[in-house]
């Protein structure tokens, strides 16, 4: 199959694109929690309560980790931490509801982020990353 060779060559770059898109979407969740930008469902968290509230800690992880993952710096450990955060978020906020299925309890994005980040922690950031550039230098 002639086309499959093209997909094989594109695969590492698609891995980088997956990382970049997932990280951007994820950091938007953190920006919402920390700065109410873009204006979303979370109220601005005061800096005094930032480190004591679960949403404050989640916002720091989501925004800071999202930025690092977006540029591809410390990608594997960051992705593993974020995967764990999403697993914890699912079981703390979504699973205890009346619905067991993620689609019905609002946890589908948490589950998807969890497994995308788990995959990235194993697969690495791909060629379009600061990690790759530092390794070459």
ABEGO torsion letter per residue (X at the ends): XAAAAAAAAAAAAAAAAAAAAAAAAAAAAAAAAAAGOBBBABBBBBAAAAAABAAAAAAAAAAAAAAAAAAGBGAAAAAAAAAAAAAAAAAAAAAABABABAAAAGAAAAAAAAAAAAAAAAAEAEABBAAAAAAAX
